[in-house]
């Protein structure tokens, strides 16, 4: 088993390949550069990134290939969720106080909150595929954080699986490719501060992701804030969900599912999960109660709590 | 006044019959007991099969089987770190 650990895209990452060859080792060693290239294209904190330049100018032609693909992924997610997971939340995110990388973000802020207001529709974004041009209306700026990590984890795992079964963990968004003989054991962290894991999941292929308001949070004007914006209000989601973990066919779909659960609340979110045979979910509510969808138990290690 | 006297005679007669019957019964019982005691032990064949013994728990000589060791996780999913 070969592995590598790195810091990228504002999080800790880890990749494993069930192989021993020099080619697999070389592929793993190329991963930091591969991730850095994505970060340079997609970071909203680096003013020189392709995304930051597009946001600043409102228009870009011959857009960076990674940004073009990442935007396409984000817009497909927006269509699939009827705008619930949308890349058009940057102004709202900054308005809540998340205007720099999280490690530099003051946890107690004094600025005033903007009034509640729906974020711009993703349908206002114009794209021309032939010239790879993107145009944004004046009030619309993009953040691709809702989908970029899951998508990147899938792409990295797919790339590494040429050498053997592979698993890529980008800050908790995890992709597994290449059908290992034994499934990958993956812990679900207990956000209530307990020492042990909440559950041990066995994943052979696909993705698992968790989103929540337990870590990336701060206060502004005395009001608690977090990083998942509800596009209907332009404010951080206020539901009974503390964290949501979703298992899906890919890390991208798992990430989208987990965010949707957080935005819709445990009742509506779990009902939506039950309607999709390829999804399973584990929810920790703000009152500490743990709920799981019907199919989640199919993935649990025996004796897992 | 003749009826009560007749009833008293009948009652005394019943008590006498019961006493005789009881005495005879006692002799029968004693006679029967004497008969059982009289059978020589070597001739006495058990008329009943031995009572089945209740299943007794076996003494555990081996340690109880340990639960299957849990696999160590290779990754942890959590909200973005």
Contacts between the chains, C-beta under 8 A, distances in Angstrom:
chain1	res1	chain2	res2	distance
A	10	B	80	7.7
A	11	B	80	5.8
A	11	B	81	5.2
A	12	B	81	5.6
A	14	B	75	6.2
A	16	B	74	6.0
A	16	B	75	7.9
A	149	B	80	7.1
A	167	B	74	6.4
A	167	B	75	6.3
A	169	B	75	4.2
A	169	B	76	7.7
A	169	B	77	7.8
A	171	B	80	4.8
A	171	B	81	5.0
A	172	B	76	7.2
A	172	B	77	4.9
A	172	B	78	4.4
A	172	B	79	6.3
A	172	B	80	5.8
A	172	B	81	6.1
A	173	B	77	7.7
A	173	B	80	7.6
A	174	B	75	5.4
A	174	B	77	5.6
A	184	B	74	5.5
A	184	B	75	7.1
A	185	B	71	4.1
A	185	B	72	6.8
A	185	B	73	4.9
A	185	B	74	6.1
A	186	B	73	5.7
A	186	B	74	6.9
A	186	B	75	5.2
A	186	B	76	7.0
A	186	B	77	6.0
A	187	B	73	3.8
A	187	B	75	7.4
A	187	B	76	4.4
A	187	B	77	7.3
A	188	B	76	7.5
A	188	B	77	5.6
A	188	B	78	7.8
A	189	B	76	5.3
A	189	B	77	6.9
A	189	B	78	3.8
A	191	B	78	7.5
A	191	B	79	7.1
A	197	B	73	6.9
A	197	B	76	7.1
A	200	B	70	6.5
A	200	B	71	7.2
A	200	B	73	6.1
A	201	B	77	7.8
A	208	B	77	5.1
A	209	B	77	6.3
A	210	B	77	4.5
A	210	B	78	5.3
A	210	B	79	5.3
A	211	B	79	5.4
A	211	B	80	7.2
A	212	B	78	7.9
A	212	B	79	3.7
A	213	B	79	7.6
A	214	B	79	5.7
A	215	B	78	7.3
A	215	B	79	4.9
A	215	B	80	6.8
A	215	B	81	6.5
A	216	B	79	6.9
A	216	B	80	6.1
A	227	B	80	7.5
A	243	B	78	7.9
A	243	B	79	5.7
A	245	B	77	5.8
A	301	B	70	6.4
A	301	B	71	6.6
A	302	B	68	6.8
A	303	B	67	6.6
A	303	B	68	7.7
A	303	B	70	6.4
A	304	B	70	7.8
